[in-house]
């Protein structure tokens, strides 16, 4: 090849071109992670490294194809190939075990379920003003899961799995005032409130949600039924009286108008000096990588107008409900605490 031809084959910003192509195939990693989670590979590595042949026999897979899945997950420290064809758990892969403390297997399966995956593939619809989830399934995300029957258990178990880990970071990051009444708004089965009450013996809790959800609450695990109560209602219409309000993954479900209405109802009910703790990702400005930016695209795919917000956007939202942002708390995970109080 002549020097002239070689010069013509130089590509401007070659590394950038390869980087773009590499990023375009990123979804293949999540596909591999889902597959190994479905197969239950981590359970068979709990007692030490095993060959792909033994693993494949245990989980009912073809050895060569299982190895191809594992070597992709191993590139991001989920499993590790310790010698050719032999894999072991990493600290992260250990959370894929079904019997692990705070197992995240159900969370991984939920987040890679087609009801999350397919709408992400249709974000062009959102960009054009058409909700992707409704475009694909003919109903809203919440309508879908309320009508999903037995399948809905996978969603609720997945959310509980994800929340158990997040709640550890959240509860240890906030100093609750002694003797306060804490209301968990749309708190589901009460996992967050349960941890708050377990960690703070002087507190009284109110779990506020729809009656059919409250029927499956976990607060009995506290071992003291005098310290909590259930309250059914619609947060678009009312809220219970309390000193501290927990709003975890509530604001990001809704566009500003509905989110403001929820906050206005809480504002009417809150005791003097009460605080609202919004527990959502806080999106940093600029090009900083942040898991909340990924979760924001999940919101874009599955909700109709919901989104993660920046500090400035939270300030504007709170002001619309006669509230002000008091402080933000970095919890050490991708979910922050945005503390608000009355103006």
N, C-alpha and C positions, 0 to 999 in steps of 0.2 A: 504494500500500500504506500503510495507516495505521500510525502509530507503535506502536500496541498490537500489531498483527500482526507488525511487525518485531521487537519485543521477544520475542514467542513463538518466533521462529525462531532465536534465539541458542542455540547448543549449548555446554554446559559443556565446557571443555577441548577446544575444537575442534581445535587442532593435534595433541593427543594422539590423537584419533580418526583423523585423517588419517595420522598416523605409524603407527598400528596397521595400517591398511589397506595402506600402502606396504610395511611389513615382511612382510605376508602374501604379497605377490607376489615376494619376493626370489628364489625358485627360478628365475624366468624369466631372471635374469642368468646363472646357471650354465648354463642351457639354451642361451643365445645363445653363451656362451663355448665350449661343447662344439661347437656347430655350426661356428663359424668355425675352430676347431682341426681338425675333421674335413675341412673344405674346403681347408685349407692356405693360407688367405689370407695369412698372414705371409710365406710364402716368396716371394710375388709382389710384396711391398713392400720387399724387401731393398735394392733399388737406388733407392728413393725413392717419393714419393707417387704414387698412381694414382687415376683416376676409378673410381667404382663400376661403370660400364659396362665398362671394360677388365678390372677384377677379376672381374666376373661371367662374362665370356667365358672368362677364364683358368681359373676353378675350376669352371665348369659350373653356374652358379646364375642365378636371375632377378635382374636389377639392383635392382629396387625392394625385394625381400625381403632381399637381401644388405645393402642400405643400412639396413634396419630392424634387422638383427642388429648391424651395426657401430655404429650410433648408441647402442645400449644398452651395449655393451662400452666405448665411448668415455666413458660417464658415470663409469666407474671407472678411467680412465687406461689402458685396454687398447685401443690404437689411438686416433687423434685425427683429427677432421674439420678439415682446414686451410682448406677453403673448401667451399661447398655441393657435396656429392657427391664430394668428393676426400678420401681418407684416407691416413694415414701411420702408420708404426710408432711406438710409444712405447718407452721402455726395457723396460717389462714385456712388451709385445707382441713384442719382439725375441726373447724366450725361447720364443715359439711357433714360431719357424723350425726346420725339421727339421735344418738344417745349423749351427745356432748352437752355440757352446761352451756346454756344460751345458744343452742344450735341455730345456725342461720340457713340450713338447707331449705326450709319452707319459704324463707324470705327470698332466696335465690330463685326458687321455682316460681314464686309469685311474680317477681320482677322480670322474669324472662317468659312469662306466660303470654300467649298470643294476644290477650286483651291489652297488654302493655306494648308488646312487640309490633303488632300490625299497625296501630295508630302512629307509631314513630316513623314507620315507613311511608306514611301519608301526610307528613308535616306540610307538604305543599298545599294541601287542602286548608290547613289552619292559616297558612300565610295568605291564602285567598279569601279568608273569612268564613270558611266552612269547617265546623268541628269535625276532626278526623274520626273520633270514636262513633259519633252518630252517623257519619258518612258510611262507616263499615258495618255497624251493627243495628242501625235504625232506631237507636234509643240512646239516652245519655249513659255515662259510666255508672252513675248511682242507680238509675232505673235497671240497668242490666244486672248488677249484682244483687239488687233487692228481689229480682225475679229468677235468680240463677239456681234456686233450690239447693240440692246437695253439693253442687259444684261451688257454691258460695263458701263452703267450709274451707276450701283451699285458699281462698282470698283472705278470710278472717285469720286462719292459722298463719298465713304468710305475714300479715300485718303484725300479728302478735309476736312472731319470731323477730322481725325487724325492730319492733318497739322495745323488746326486752333489753337489747343491747343499747339502743339510743337512750332509754330512760335512765340507765346507770349514769351516763354523762350529764344528763339534764338535772337530775335530782341532787347530785353532789355539788352542782355548780351554783345552787341558790340557797340562801339562808332564809328559811321560812320563819315568820314571827311566832313566838310561843302563843298557843291558845287560839290561833286563827282558824276560821272556817274557810276551807279550800274547795272551790267548785270546779270540777273537771267538765268543761262544756263539750258536748258530743264526745264524751270520753270512752265510748265503746264498751268493752267489757271491764274497764276500770284498771287496766294494768299499770298505767302511770300513777293514778291516784293511790293505788295499793302501795306502790313503792314509796310515794311521798308519806303516807301514813305510817308505814313500817319504819321509816327513817326518822320521823318526827312524832314521838309519842303523844305530844300535847295537842295535836291538830285534830279537827273534826272535818270530815269529808262529805261532799255532795257529788254524786255521780249523776249528771244531767244528760239525758239522751232520750230517744224514742223508746216507748214501753217494750216493744218486741226485742230491742237490743239489751235493755236493762235486765230482762229475764235471764240472761246468760252471764251476768256479772261475776267477777272473781273476788269481790270484797270480803266474802266469807273467809277467805284465806288469812285475813288479818287476825282472826281469833277473838275479836272484840266488836260485836255488832252495835255496841252503843256509840262507836266513834264514826259511824258513817250512815248515810241515808241515800235513798234513790229518789230522783225527781224526774218525772217524764215531761217532755215538752218539745217545743219547736223553737230553735234559737232565732228564727226569723220573726218570732212573735214575742218571746219573753226570755227571761233568765232568772235564776234564783238569787237571793241575797247572799253575799259572801264577802270575805276580806281579800281573798286571793282567787283569781280566775286562771285556770289553765286552758290554753287554746293551742293544742298541739295538732299540726297539720290541718288546721281549719281554714285559716286565712288563705292559704295557697290553693284551696279548692275553688275559690270564688273570685269573680271580677270585683272591681272596687265598689260598685253600687251595692251588691249583696253583702260583701264583707263589711262595708260601713254600717249596714242595717244590723248585722249581728253585734257589732261593737256598740251601736246606739242602744240596743236593748240591754246590754250588759251595763252601759253607763247609767241607765235609769235605775238599775237594780243594785248597784254596788254600794256597800257600806262606806261611810266617811273614811278617807285614807286608804281605800282599797287599791289593789294593784292588779293589773292584767298582765299575764305572762304569755306572750305569743311565742310559740316554739316552732319556728320555721327556719329554713336556711336563710342567711342574710347574704345577699349577693354582693361581692366586692366589685368596685368600679375597675375599669381597665381590663387588661388581658390576663389577670391572675387566674390560674386554674383553680376551680372550686367545684366540689361535688354538687353544690346547689345549682350550678349552671346546667348540669346534666339533668338534675331533678326538674328543673324548670322546663326542659324539653319534654319530659314525661307529662308534666302538667299541660303543656301545649297540645300534646297528643290525646290525652284522655279526658281532660276537663273542658268545659265550655266557657273560656274566659279566665280560668284560674291561672295563677302564675306565682313564682317566687319573686321577692321584692328586694330592692336596695334599701339602705337606711333612709334615703331621701323619700322614697316611695312609701315607706312605712310612716314617716312623719306626716306626709300628706294624707294618708289614709286615716291615721289617728285623729288628725285635726278635723276631719269631716264628721267625727263622732264626738267632738268636744273633749278630746283626750290629747295628751302630749306624751312623746317618747321621753322617758326618764333616763334610761340607760340601755345599752346592749351588753350582753354577757357572752363571751366566747367560752363554750362548754368543752372544747377540746375535740368535738366532732363536727360534722357538717351542719348540725342543727344548732342554731343560736337561741338565746332567750332575749326577746325584746320586751323590756319592762315598760308598761305604760300606766299613767295615772290620770285623774281628772285634771282639767285645766284650772 
